[in-house]
Amino acid sequence: MVASITRRDILVGASAMLAAGTAHGARPRSSFVRANGTRFTLGGSPHRVAGTNMWYAAYLGAAAPVGNRDRLKRELDRLAGLGIDNVRILGSSEFSPLKNSVRPTFRNRSSHFNETLLRGLDHALAEMAKRNLTAVIYLTNFWEWSGGMMTYLYWTNGGRYINMNDPAHPWPEFPDMSSEFYGHASAVRMFDQYVRAVVGRRNTITGRLYRDDPTIFSWQLANEPRPGGSDEAGHKHMKAYLAWIDGTARLIKSIDPNHMVSTGSEGTQGCINDAQCVIDAHSSPAVDYVNAGTIEFLLDKDKNFYFLEMNTRLQVEHPITEMVTGIDIVKEQIRVARGRVLSYKQEDVKFNGHAIECRINAEDPYNNFMPSTGRITHSLLPTGPGVRVDTGVYPGFEVTPFYDPMIAKLIVWGETRAQAILRMRRALEEYRIVGVRTNIPFHQTMMDSLRFMGGQYDTRFVEERFSMDEAGEGKDLHAETAAILATLVAHQEAERSANIVNRNERDTSNWKWVGRWERMHR
């Protein structure tokens, strides 16, 4: 697969597209999807796919406080309406002492698994079948947020573990220790026990064995497994890593010969940047295909790229790239999944202007960003030139403590960075969400920060040199001072950048402002 490379998103090609399902439609499924060379086939015919990630589907399907079956139906309906026909979902989580790990979980260290969540998985698959969607189910996690491999080690090594991002154990100590899982026989046996239970399960809603259910597109061994974080650990654990992939894939095939198996690998970024490692990891005859994903980088002042992460989906910040290139990346991804060629060549990609994205979260920035829950009673989105809002919430939407607190992405574009900052200030001021606390004041303070306006920030800026107290200090700054700082960043737009409206003030009346908003939404 060929894809456009941008500063923020690189679509990585492999031997097949990321697992997804059959085209949305009413026809019944009479066979299972197969990997045939570099393409998928269904019933002997070429089969093209388009998918997304919805790790929490089983949680929504559970008959428990964490569940929300109406929301599950709405989200699946929305996906089907968009032509997305496959959902990658979490099929396991482990009760863990690790920070940031989810609750509740599919299992603890005992052999008695959480039937409520497993029935939630049953329910999710049954609802997907009604919409002719398919699922990729992954069975553990290399990372901490769902317990994962580190938790299996904790259960079997006497209680030792490392928290991700623990200052006492800097990178790559966490992935280096997590990769010990592959060679730890007791930990792998516990994992295999769970694999047998899930892959061999009968759906309590449909009555079908999972192995006989074409709603399941494939099984995925884990979320982003890797042999280690450092080269040293990667080489040390490589043999066990490859043996675990082959052994687990064969175990799944012995229980379920109908469905495909993938590893969940991140490619070279998840294989100590070694192409041979990727080839070896997918050499098992029980592994059917290789994933595709996107890579995120940081770019320094000397135009050097620094790898951040790879995900088997588009990056959350992909609107930044779309705004400065004018390319709809999601549309192009779906076109490729449907077997069409990209609309652009690399030389066609041109960068224009500057874009900024703010994640609008249901968090209290004045209380250590504690999550804020409740029902959204009112939502007024900002509008105007160069302003974009990606959101799925609405008045009446319930923000619960069980899921990601992000409720919207606010993106602005300007011909210069200074103009983009000014537009973001205006958009943040116009944004109204009533019912929960949000981090909008944090973003407003950031836009007023002298260091941010002057481009004097790095990856540790917020934790080391930023304070919400600056909000009070910012109120004392004259508008002219802020304008001068903005023009220093982009002097070519001096006159335009100087037109600043102070916070809580507008250059028009409220009646005119609301009228303008209503006209924009007719």
C-alpha positions, 0 to 999 in steps of 0.5 A: 500500500502506498500512502501520503507522508506528512509531518504528523501522520504516516500511513504505513503499508504492509502485506494487507490493510489493518483488520476490518470487516466486509462491506456494509450491507444486508447479505448474509455471511456464508463463509469466513474471510481469508488472507490470500497473498496480499489481499483478503478474500471472502467466498473466493472473491476479493474483499476490501475492508475499512475499520476503526478502534472501539476497545470499550465495546464489551464494556458498553455491552455489559449489564453493569454500571459501566455498561451503556447498551443504548450508547453501544447501539448508537455508536455501531449505527454511526459506524455502519452509516459511515461505511466502517464495517469492522471494529477492533475491540478489547477481549481481555483486561487484567486486575492490576496494581498498575496506575491508569489500568482500567476497572472492572476487568475481565479477569483477576489472578484466579481462574474464575473470569468476569462473566458480566464483561464476557457477556458484554462481549457477547452482546457487542458481537450480537449487536455487530452481527445485526449491522453486518459488522465484524470484529478483531478481538485482542487478547492482552496488552503489552501496555499498562492501561488494561493490566496486560503482560506486566500484570501477568508477571506481577501475578507470577513473580512474587509481586514485582512490577513497574509503573509506566512513566514512573520517574524512578524507572525511566524509559525503557524500563517498563517495556524492558520488564514487560517483555520478560512475560514471553519467557516466563512459563507461569505467566504464559500458562495463565494467559493461555488458560484465558485464551482457551476460555475466550476463543472456545466460548459460546455466545450467550446471546446468539448461542453460537460458538465463537469459532463458528461466528463470522462476526469475528473477523480475526483474533489478535494476540495482543495490543502492540506486543514487542520484544523489548523497549531497548535493543539490549532487552529486545535481543535478549527476549527475541527468542522467547518473543518469537516462540510466544507468537508462534505458540499462541497463534497455534493454540488459537488455531487449534481451538478455532480453525475458522478465523484468522490470527494477527499479532497486533505488531507495530511493525519496525517501531515495535520490533527494535527498528529491525525489519528482520524482527518483523519478518520473523514475528510473522513467519509462523504459518498460524499468523495470517496477516500484518497490520497497518498503522500510523506513526507520530513524530516530533520535529525539532528546530533543526528539522530532525524527526523523533519517534513518539508512537505508532497506533493501528489507527489514525492519530488523534491529531490527524486534523492538524495535518488535514488543515495544513494540507487540505487532504481528508486523510480519513477519506483517503484511508477509506478509499484505499480500503475499498481498493481505490488508489490514493488521490494524491502523490507525495509531490502533491502534498503542500503545507499551507499555514499553521494549525493548532488543536486543543483536546477538550476534556471533561477535566478540572484544570484547577484540581489537578485535572480530576475527571468531571462527570455529569450530564451535558445540559448545553453545548454551543460550538465555536464557528467562523473562518478556520475553525473546526470542531470534531465531537460526538457529544450533545445536550443530554450526553452523559459523561461517565467515569468509565471512558476517555474524558475527551469530549471534543477536538477544537482545531483552528487554522491560520495563515500564520501561527499568530493568526492561529493563536488569535483564532484559537483564543476566540474559539475557546471564548465562544465554546460553551459547555454546561453540565461538566467542568472542562479544561477550556480554561487551561487552553485559554491560559496556554494561549495567553502564556508568554512562553507559548506565544514566543515559541519557548516550550518543549515536551516538559513545558506544562509540568515544569514551567506552566501554571494555571496561576498565569491566568490571573497574571494574564488578565493584567496584561494590556491587549497591545502587549499580547498583540506585540508578542504575537507579531514577534512570532509572525511579523508578516501578519503584524496588522492583522495580529494586532486586532485583539479582543480581550477575554470576556469581551466581543467586538459585537453585541450578544444578539448579533453574535447569537444571530450569526451562530444561528445563520451558520447552522441553518 
